[in-house]
Amino acid sequence: MKILVCISHVPDTTSKVNFTEGDTKFDTNGVQFVINPNDEFGLTRAMWFKEKQGASVDVVNIGGTETEPTLRKALAIGADSAIRVNTDATDGFAVAKQLAKVVQDGGYDLVIAGRESIDYNGGMVPGMLAALTDANFVNNCIGLEVDGSNATATREIDGGKETISTSLPLIIGGQKGLVEESDLRIPNMRGIMMARKKPLNVLEPVDASAETSAVKFEKPAPKGAVKLVSPDNIDELVSLLHNEAKVI
C-alpha cells in the first residue's frame, strides 16, 4: 500500500500573530513553524500502517524552501521520502490542483490529509482533492483500518460517530482522535540522522490559478478588563451579569 501524507507548514500555536502590508499578509518574522497538528495525527497513523502492514509512506507539501525543515521533521518521524511542490500555497483550490498531480503521478492508494490547517482553517483541500482524483473521501476522520483494498473509517458527526465501509483509493481528512495524543512521535537522534539521507524531491508546479484571495485580516478585539466583585455583594454581581454581560 502506498500512502501519501499531506503536510502543512503552519505557525506554532504559541506564536504571536501579526500582519503586514495593510493587514493583507501574515508576518512570519520571529515565528516558529511546525507540522500542522491535524496532519501530525495522520502521519502517526501512516507510521502504524508502515510498521504493521509494510506500507510505504511519502509526505508532500506545497511551498517554498522555508518548508523543508518541516518536511525533514516528517522524515525523521519515519516517512520514507518527501515531495515539495515549489509554489506558494495561495488558496485551497490551487493547493488541491498541485496535490492532485502528485497523487495521480504517484499512484497512491491512500492519501491522508488534515481536516484543516490551523493557520487559515479553510477545510477545503481534502474534499477538492478527492473530487479532482475521483477517489473516495471521508472527512472528520477519527479512525481508520485498511484490509487489502477495503477500508473502514470512523468519522465524527454532530452528536456522535459514524462508521463507514469504503474501498481504496481513499482520501481522508483526519483530525484529533485518528490516533491518541500520547502516540504522537518526537524525532529521536537516529531518526534525525537518517532523515538527512532520505530523498526530498522538488517538483515544479502545474498551472493552477487561485480562485480566492485574502482581502484583510483582523485580530480579535482585546478582552475587557476583569471586574472583581466581593463574594458578599451578590446584588452587584447580578446587576453586572444582567446589565453589562447580558447573560441573564
Secondary structure, 3 states (H helix, E strand, C coil): CEEEEECCEEECCCCCCCEECCCCEECCCCCCEEECHHHHHHHHHHHHHHHHHCCEEEEEEECCHHHHHHHHHHHHHCCCEEEEECCCCCCHHHHHHHHHHHHHHHCCCEEEEECCCCCCCCCCHHHHHHHHHCCEEEEEEEEEEEECCEEEEEEEECCEEEEEEEECCEEEEECCCCCCHHHCCCCCHHHHHHHCCCCEEEECCCCCCCCCCCCCCCCCCCCCCCCCCCCCCHHHHHHHHHHCCCCC
